[in-house]
Amino acid sequence: MKSDSLLTLDQTELLNMSLDNLNIKVSTFADHKSGCQILKKALLQLGPELADEAILQGEELFNRIHVPFNFFAKELVSESIDQTNNNISWLLRRLFSGIATPPEAINDSKYTLLLSIIKLYCNSKSLEDFELRFRKAKAAWSTKKNRDANNGKKACNFQLAEDLVDCLDELAKSNRRKKNEMLEILIEDAWLEMKGKKPARR
């Protein structure tokens, strides 16, 4: 595939089959045909040599990439365009560190993800290398999410009497809160009461 020419019948059938393997269907794109066009553009963006290799690998390639694609599409593509772009930029730096130049992020975030996962697979030294990079990126993403969620919070290390731990568990369960959330509410309410202020309704 040396230029952006029409796909042959065999290649079109291959991309149709690959589209199903990626679970990119009507819910993701306007229709099946537009999904095939996005896959075609993604392959062409790889450059002639990688695109040819990807076409030859066919179903095996897309069977390998559908898990990381689906994971990152679900995790990184949010309602906020700015946040989605930040998330994808973070992923591209993480995945392609030391092996290749990552694809440039474009307006269609799922297309960017698709292109980046295909390019990562084609540039990896082996299947094991590809899977290792995905596992590391997935673990790093979980760590990042946890760190962002706990921004402004400080870990505390103290002991409570066993009966008070049981009381805390019961309070948290009855209020449908996590134990740390219940502690925060109790402390804040006690502080407000000490200052002569009315605790907030929750």
Residue pairs with C-beta under 8 A, 6 or more apart in sequence:
1 11
1 43
1 44
1 48
1 51
1 52
1 55
2 48
4 44
7 15
7 40
11 55
12 36
14 55
14 58
14 59
15 36
15 39
15 40
16 32
16 36
17 58
17 59
18 39
18 58
18 59
18 61
18 62
19 25
19 32
19 35
19 36
19 39
21 59
21 62
21 63
21 66
22 39
22 62
22 65
22 66
22 69
22 70
22 114
23 66
23 70
24 35
24 38
24 39
24 110
24 114
25 32
25 35
26 32
28 35
28 110
29 35
29 38
38 108
38 111
38 114
39 114
41 111
42 111
42 114
42 115
42 118
43 51
43 54
43 55
43 118
44 51
45 103
45 115
45 119
46 54
46 115
46 118
46 119
46 122
50 119
50 122
50 123
53 122
54 61
54 118
54 122
61 118
61 121
64 121
64 127
64 130
65 117
65 118
65 121
67 134
68 117
68 134
68 137
68 138
69 113
69 114
69 117
71 138
72 91
72 113
72 117
73 110
73 113
75 87
75 141
76 84
76 87
76 88
76 91
76 109
76 113
76 141
77 84
77 87
77 88
77 109
77 110
77 113
78 84
78 87
84 109
85 105
85 109
88 105
88 109
88 112
88 113
88 116
89 105
90 144
91 113
91 116
91 137
91 141
92 102
92 103
92 105
92 116
93 102
94 136
94 137
94 140
94 141
95 102
95 116
95 120
95 133
95 134
95 137
96 102
96 116
96 119
96 120
96 123
99 120
99 123
99 124
99 125
100 119
100 120
100 123
102 116
102 119
103 112
103 115
103 116
103 119
104 112
105 112
106 112
120 130
120 133
121 130
124 130
124 133
160 168
168 179
168 182
168 183
169 179
171 177
171 182
171 186
172 178
172 179
172 181
172 182
175 182
175 185
177 185
185 202
188 199
188 200
189 199
192 198
192 199
192 200
193 199
